[in-house]
């Protein structure tokens, strides 16, 4: 088991180094000059040169790469040319909003996808199964930005049930900082009015973000449940008189959850990356909106920082999924 864990951790470190190399290369082959953009259209050559020296952009690429890798290891992702703040400070400010959105979306996706997949498998080739599969295909095909605008028009403009953007009302102060996620912080502080506002603001973007996750988990869980329910040990369990609900929810679901866990890990990483469109549509102040505004301004340090943060989260969640595989599958846990 320990060898299995060590191999997975080493592979995660190798992938992280590869991601660092890719982000550095892409940011340096971009045609724009961040120093010239930061100096403004009326800047002289001396002013641009001063900014380039200040940010180390005049150094040879190998030296810039070594400095960049050293900074990443030390937690220093550089300084934003536009905001002049450290990128790590900006990420610490914007990431909790994105994390809150992704956690809510994942709870919706897993909480609905797994039971619906089980139901669809048990009721295979019936009307509920056909309806569930049709809904899953439709949810995957819907463009997030288009569907988000439709929900805004319906729930916010026509019905006036939910707000269109932001995390709280303008006149409402954020709760005392604990995690940066307003839903959790407001509960910790006992501010239930703030909690209800934060939940109302997060409802539409979380719903839009959760649909592809829900559909993918539903389809994978259904396929695996159908395969497991036809296995010999399930037939033997039923023959021994074990309750049908226990056979489905305990014996069958545990084995069907292995591929579903892999899909959950993949969807977590994809959701962090796909928040760009959702946060832009709903004006949600997370790392997606931060990356878009930085890319438009030609400020590549924040874009590199966001990419590394999303990639690191992707790797960590997949490492956790791999370790859970070892818990659920004794063959992996006892591997040499």
C-alpha positions in Angstrom: 0.0 0.0 0.0 2.8 2.4 0.9 4.6 1.8 -2.4 1.3 2.5 -4.2 0.9 5.8 -2.3 4.6 6.7 -3.0 4.3 6.0 -6.7 1.1 8.2 -7.0 2.7 11.1 -5.1 5.9 10.9 -7.2 3.8 10.9 -10.4 1.8 13.9 -9.2 5.1 15.9 -8.6 6.3 15.0 -12.1 3.1 16.2 -13.6 3.3 19.4 -11.7 6.8 20.1 -13.0 5.6 19.4 -16.5 2.7 21.9 -16.0 5.2 24.5 -14.8 7.2 24.0 -18.0 4.2 24.3 -20.2 2.8 27.5 -18.6 6.2 29.2 -18.7 6.7 28.3 -22.4 3.2 29.4 -23.4 3.5 32.7 -21.6 6.9 33.5 -23.3 5.8 32.7 -26.8 2.8 35.0 -26.7 3.2 37.9 -29.1 2.3 40.7 -26.7 4.8 42.6 -24.6 3.4 42.8 -21.0 5.9 45.5 -20.1 4.7 47.8 -22.9 1.1 47.1 -21.9 1.8 47.9 -18.3 3.6 51.2 -19.2 0.6 52.4 -21.3 0.3 53.7 -24.9 2.1 57.0 -24.1 5.2 55.5 -22.4 8.7 56.1 -23.7 11.2 53.3 -24.5 13.0 54.1 -21.3 9.9 53.6 -19.2 9.2 50.3 -20.9 12.8 49.2 -20.3 12.5 50.2 -16.7 9.4 48.0 -16.2 11.0 45.1 -18.1 14.1 45.3 -15.7 11.8 45.6 -12.7 9.9 42.4 -13.5 13.0 40.5 -14.8 11.7 40.4 -18.3 15.1 41.5 -19.7 16.9 38.4 -18.4 17.7 35.3 -20.6 14.9 32.7 -20.7 16.8 30.0 -18.8 17.5 32.4 -16.0 13.8 33.5 -16.0 12.7 29.8 -15.9 15.0 29.0 -12.9 13.7 32.1 -11.1 10.1 31.1 -11.9 10.5 27.5 -10.7 12.2 28.7 -7.6 9.5 31.2 -6.9 6.7 28.5 -7.5 8.5 26.2 -5.0 8.6 29.0 -2.5 5.0 30.0 -3.1 5.9 33.1 -5.1 4.1 33.3 -8.4 5.3 36.8 -9.3 3.6 40.1 -9.3 0.7 41.2 -11.5 1.7 44.0 -13.8 -1.8 45.5 -13.9 -2.8 45.3 -10.2 0.9 45.5 -9.0 -0.1 43.0 -6.2 1.5 39.6 -5.8 -0.4 36.9 -7.8 -0.6 34.7 -4.7 -2.4 37.5 -2.8 -4.9 37.9 -5.7 -5.4 34.1 -5.9 -6.1 33.9 -2.1 -8.6 36.7 -2.6 -10.5 35.2 -5.6 -10.1 31.4 -5.2 -12.5 31.0 -2.3 -15.3 32.3 -4.5 -14.5 29.8 -7.2 -14.1 27.0 -4.7 -17.5 27.7 -3.1 -19.1 27.6 -6.6 -17.4 24.3 -7.5 -18.2 22.6 -4.1 -21.9 23.5 -4.5 -21.9 22.3 -8.1 -20.1 19.0 -7.1 -22.6 18.4 -4.3 -25.5 18.8 -6.8 -23.7 16.7 -9.4 -22.8 13.8 -7.1 -25.9 14.1 -4.9 -28.2 13.8 -7.9 -26.1 11.9 -10.4 -25.4 8.8 -8.3 -29.0 8.2 -7.2 -30.4 8.9 -10.7 -27.8 6.6 -12.2 -28.8 3.8 -9.8 -32.5 4.3 -10.5 -31.9 4.3 -14.2 -29.9 1.1 -14.0 -32.5 -0.7 -11.8 -35.3 0.5 -14.1 -33.4 -0.3 -17.3 -35.3 0.2 -20.6 -38.3 1.7 -18.9 -39.8 5.2 -19.3 -37.9 6.7 -16.3 -34.6 5.3 -17.7 -35.2 6.7 -21.2 -36.2 10.1 -19.7 -33.1 10.2 -17.5 -30.8 9.3 -20.4 -32.4 12.0 -22.6 -31.9 14.6 -19.9 -28.3 13.5 -19.4 -27.4 13.9 -23.1 -29.2 17.3 -23.2 -27.4 18.6 -20.1 -24.0 17.8 -21.6 -24.9 19.4 -24.9 -26.1 22.7 -23.5 -23.5 25.6 -23.8 -22.9 26.9 -20.3 -22.9 30.6 -21.2 -26.1 30.4 -23.3 -28.0 28.3 -20.6 -26.8 30.7 -17.9 -28.2 33.7 -19.8 -31.5 31.8 -20.2 -31.7 31.1 -16.5 -31.0 34.8 -15.7 -33.8 35.9 -18.0 -36.3 33.4 -16.5 -35.5 33.4 -12.8 -34.0 36.9 -12.4 -35.7 39.1 -15.0 -39.2 37.6 -15.5 -39.8 35.9 -12.1 -37.5 38.1 -10.0 -36.8 35.2 -7.7 -33.0 35.2 -7.8 -30.2 37.8 -8.4 -28.4 38.0 -11.6 -24.8 38.5 -10.5 -22.4 39.0 -7.6 -22.1 37.1 -4.3 -24.1 39.4 -2.0 -26.3 42.4 -2.1 -24.5 45.7 -2.5 -25.5 46.9 1.0 -24.6 43.6 2.7 -21.2 43.3 4.3 -19.3 40.0 3.8 -19.2 37.7 6.9 -16.1 37.6 9.0 -13.3 35.8 7.1 -12.7 32.2 8.0 -12.6 30.3 4.7 -13.5 33.1 2.2 -16.6 31.1 1.2 -19.5 33.2 2.2 -21.9 30.3 2.8 -19.6 28.6 5.3 -18.4 31.9 6.9 -21.9 33.2 7.4 -23.0 29.9 9.1 -19.9 30.0 11.4 -20.8 33.6 12.3 -24.5 32.8 12.8 -25.5 35.4 10.1 -28.4 33.5 8.6 -29.6 36.5 6.5 -26.2 36.7 4.9 -26.3 33.0 4.3 -29.6 33.2 2.5 -28.3 36.0 0.3 -25.1 34.1 -0.5 -27.1 30.9 -1.3 -29.5 32.9 -3.6 -26.6 34.5 -5.5 -24.8 31.2 -5.9 -27.9 29.1 -6.9 -27.9 29.9 -10.7 -24.1 29.7 -11.4 -23.8 26.6 -9.3 -26.8 25.0 -11.2 -25.3 25.8 -14.6 -21.9 24.5 -13.6 -23.3 21.3 -12.1 -25.2 20.1 -15.2 -22.3 18.6 -17.2 -21.0 17.0 -14.0 -24.4 15.6 -13.1 -24.9 14.2 -16.6 -21.4 12.5 -16.7 -21.7 10.9 -13.3 -25.2 9.7 -14.1 -24.2 8.0 -17.3 -21.1 6.4 -15.9 -22.8 5.2 -12.7 -25.7 3.8 -14.8 -23.4 1.8 -17.1 -21.4 0.4 -14.2 -24.5 -0.4 -12.1 -26.0 -2.3 -15.1 -22.8 -4.3 -15.5 -22.5 -5.1 -11.7 -26.2 -6.0 -11.3 -25.7 -8.8 -13.9 -22.7 -10.3 -12.1 -22.8 -13.7 -10.6 -22.2 -12.6 -7.0 -25.2 -10.3 -7.2 -27.3 -13.2 -8.4 -26.0 -15.3 -5.5 -26.7 -12.6 -3.0 -30.3 -12.4 -4.2 -30.6 -16.2 -4.0 -29.5 -16.1 -0.4 -32.5 -13.9 0.4 -30.6 -10.6 1.0 -32.9 -7.6 0.8 -33.0 -6.1 -2.7 -32.3 -2.6 -1.4 -29.2 -3.9 0.4 -28.0 -5.7 -2.7 -28.3 -2.6 -4.7 -27.0 0.0 -2.3 -24.3 -2.0 -0.6 -23.0 -4.8 -2.7 -23.6 -3.4 -6.2 -23.0 0.3 -5.5 -19.6 -0.2 -3.9 -18.1 -1.9 -7.0 -19.9 0.5 -9.4 -18.4 3.5 -7.6 -14.8 2.8 -8.7 -15.3 4.3 -12.2 -17.7 6.9 -10.8 -15.0 8.1 -8.5 -12.6 8.5 -11.4 -15.3 10.6 -13.2 -15.8 12.7 -10.1 -12.1 13.5 -9.9 -12.0 14.4 -13.6 -15.1 16.6 -13.3 -13.6 18.4 -10.3 -10.7 19.6 -12.4 -12.8 20.4 -15.4 -15.3 22.4 -13.3 -12.4 24.5 -11.9 -11.3 25.3 -15.5 -14.9 25.8 -16.9 -15.8 28.4 -14.3 -14.4 31.0 -16.7 -17.5 31.3 -18.8 -19.9 30.9 -15.8 -18.1 33.5 -13.7 -18.1 35.9 -16.7 -21.8 35.5 -17.3 -22.8 35.9 -13.6 -20.0 38.4 -12.8 -18.8 36.0 -10.1 -15.6 37.3 -8.6 -13.5 34.1 -8.8 -10.3 33.0 -10.5 -12.1 32.5 -13.8 -13.1 36.1 -14.1 -9.7 37.1 -12.8 -7.9 35.1 -15.5 -10.1 36.5 -18.3 -9.5 40.1 -17.2 -5.8 39.4 -16.9 -5.6 37.7 -20.3 -7.4 40.7 -22.0 -4.9 43.1 -20.4 -1.9 40.9 -21.5 -0.9 40.3 -17.9 0.4 36.7 -18.1 1.6 36.2 -14.5 -1.9 35.9 -13.1 -2.9 33.6 -16.0 0.0 31.4 -15.3 -0.9 31.4 -11.6 -4.5 30.5 -12.3 -3.4 27.7 -14.6 -1.0 26.3 -12.0 -3.7 26.5 -9.3 -6.3 24.7 -11.4 -3.7 22.1 -12.5 -2.6 21.5 -8.9 -6.2 21.0 -7.7 -6.8 18.6 -10.6 -3.7 16.6 -9.6 -4.6 16.6 -5.9 -8.2 15.4 -6.4 -7.0 12.7 -8.7 -4.4 11.6 -6.1 -7.2 11.4 -3.6 -9.3 9.4 -6.0 -6.4 7.0 -6.6 -6.0 6.5 -2.8 -9.7 5.9 -2.5 -9.3 3.3 -5.2 -6.9 1.5 -2.9 -9.5 1.7 -0.1 -12.3 0.3 -2.2 -10.3 -2.3 -4.1 -8.2 -4.6 -1.9 -6.2 -5.7 -5.0 -4.6 -2.3 -5.2 -4.3 -1.9 -1.5 -2.3 -5.1 -1.3 -0.2 -4.6 -4.4 3.6 -4.8 -3.9 
